[in-house]
Amino acid sequence: MNIKMSPLTSLVLISALALSACADENGGAEDPEAGDTEAVAADDTDNIDDDAADGDAEDDDEAEEAEPVEPSARETHQAGGPEPRLVVTYDGGVAVLDGVSTEVVGEFDVEGFVRVSQAGDGRHAFLAEGESFRLMDVGTWGAPHGDHNDYFTTDPLLTDVSVEGDTPARVVSHEGVGTLFFDGSDEYHWFDLEDLDAESEIETESAKSEGQHDGVAVVLEDGSRFETLKGSSGARFVDAAGDEVARNEDCPGADGEAAGPDGMMAIGCEDGVLMWDGDDFEKLETGEDYSRIGNLFSAEGSPIFLGDYRTDEDGEEPMTEVALVNTDSGEITTTSVDSPYNLRNLQRGPEGEALVLTEDGQLHIIDEETGEHLNHLQILDEWTEPEDWQEPSPTIRTSGDLLYVTDPEAQQIHIVDLSEGETLVTGDLDFMPNEFVVIDGRPIEGVSEEYDGDHGHDDEEGHGHEDDHGPDEDDDHHHEDDHDHHDH
């Protein structure tokens, strides 16, 4: 793999190594989940005998036949700060990449088209494969420790832990609860995110919604639930006992649920957005007969959602406008990006900015309140969305100030520093990347024990722990629904 780095990237990597060394000198905190903590120096590789490294055919055969590594047998290493990793799917496999260098740290064989979602706990992901959601331990996590966080890494692992069901579709996390929705049965399962473990089966509760096919459900900490209705006509809210509290059927094409501040939830419609404010539903209208908002993207603490915006009911014309849904003012405004995009090309920036990657290769950075274009960055060459939604196309994901952009045709992934407006790393891959998520390894509110939101600063002994100012995964969750329509 060839990696092109700017001087700033080299500085980042050097700082990361220094932080790791500092953490090793001060000793590791007790690992909350896996084996013994061990620091491995890079110079240790110089002591490997060349003959042993080369091996022979007999050793290779034995290695191929070796039993899978037990989760608890993996070595755990303490890190000096959060260690983001990417989970990337491709034809025939899924890879885990280092989130700074893009080097592959783990690779696994899978069959068929596989989707990937964050689990929502800062460590795990789910693969939707066949008739199940399968758990992956991405091998990066953080744990509160006194007045700071400790960070750890281990080898990633595609586990045998799964939740079975008919047509696995969507993963949502909220208030420390994960929810898995199965389109084929209108059934959803929920569980405590803090209980996810590579060696333990997931203990779930389940219920059936009225929203068979393209449905979604969100389960809150107290067991109350937000569900879409049958026929994608709207949504309802039920209490922990399953008794209906409120219902609204004025949301044709209900899709694209996302959460906002103060218990707010929203879902896109073919003529606006339906909001749940914790007590009742409210419909925000676009004022157009057909103006489908199929996906919503939130930012931590912001009352404004970013949405895709389609005005062609037949889906033949490309989308060239995005929606900004202001739930405080009740207004939905649009802004043009002048070039086609699809739902894989929308994200939120560190200050709530709307980020849109268009087919001319530009990244549009848009003020969430005014719709003003703040900047344009040329990231890729011109490209065209494939006809089949399952085929790879450029995709963007964010983590703090970093934007990750895949270029399937070039078999590359770019890391962009949004604060500086420059590409830090371009990593060459040995496969054509399709879907991916970022697992940033930070503790998550509502999931990590002892989390109080104030961790992340340097402690008095100078451990050098990195500040945790990135977004909590369960505060900006959404689900992307591109599996039955062509969002050009």
URMOSUL-V639053 format. One record per backbone hydrogen bond with DSSP energy under -1.0 kcal/mol. NH is the residue of the N-H (numbers start at 1). CO is the residue of the C=O. Records with the same first field share a line. If there is no record, write none. Layout:
NH: CO, CO
This chain:
4: 426
6: 424
10: 6
11: 7
12: 8
13: 9
14: 10
15: 11
16: 12
17: 13
18: 14
19: 15
20: 16
21: 17
22: 18
23: 19
24: 20
25: 21
26: 22
27: 24
38: 76
44: 41
45: 42
46: 43
47: 44
48: 45
53: 49
54: 50
55: 51
60: 56
61: 57
62: 58
63: 59
64: 60
65: 61
73: 70
74: 71
76: 36
77: 153
79: 151
85: 439
86: 97
87: 437
88: 95
89: 435
90: 93
93: 90
94: 108
95: 88
96: 106
97: 86
98: 103
99: 84
102: 98
105: 96
106: 96
108: 94
110: 92
115: 128
117: 126
119: 124
125: 136
126: 117
127: 134
128: 115
129: 132
132: 129
133: 163
134: 127
135: 161
136: 125
137: 157
138: 123
141: 152
143: 150
145: 148
148: 145
150: 143
152: 141
153: 77
154: 139
157: 137
159: 135
163: 133
165: 131
169: 181
170: 181
172: 179
174: 177
177: 174
178: 191
179: 172
180: 189
181: 170
182: 187
183: 167
184: 166
186: 182
188: 207
189: 180
190: 205
191: 178
193: 176
195: 192
196: 193
205: 190
207: 188
209: 186
213: 183
218: 226
220: 224
223: 220
225: 238
226: 218
227: 236
228: 216
229: 234
232: 229
235: 248
236: 227
237: 246
238: 225
239: 243
242: 239
245: 237
246: 237
248: 235
251: 233
253: 232
254: 232, 251
255: 268
258: 266
259: 477
260: 264
264: 261
265: 276
266: 258
267: 274
268: 255
269: 272
270: 252
273: 284
274: 267
275: 282
276: 265
277: 280
282: 275
284: 273
286: 271
291: 270
292: 310
293: 269
297: 306
302: 299
305: 325
306: 297
307: 323
308: 295
310: 292
315: 312
322: 335
323: 307
324: 333
325: 305
326: 331
327: 303
330: 326
333: 324
335: 322
337: 320
341: 319
345: 342
347: 355
349: 353
352: 349
354: 366
355: 347
356: 364
357: 345
358: 362
359: 340
361: 358
363: 377
364: 356
365: 375
366: 354
367: 372
371: 367
374: 365
375: 365
377: 363
379: 361
380: 361
383: 359
391: 388
396: 344
397: 404
399: 402
402: 399
403: 416
404: 397
405: 414
406: 395
407: 412
412: 407
413: 427
414: 405
415: 425
416: 403
417: 422
418: 401
421: 417
422: 417
424: 415
425: 415
426: 4
427: 413
428: 2
429: 411
434: 89
437: 87
439: 85
447: 444
448: 444
451: 448
462: 459
475: 472
479: 257
488: 486
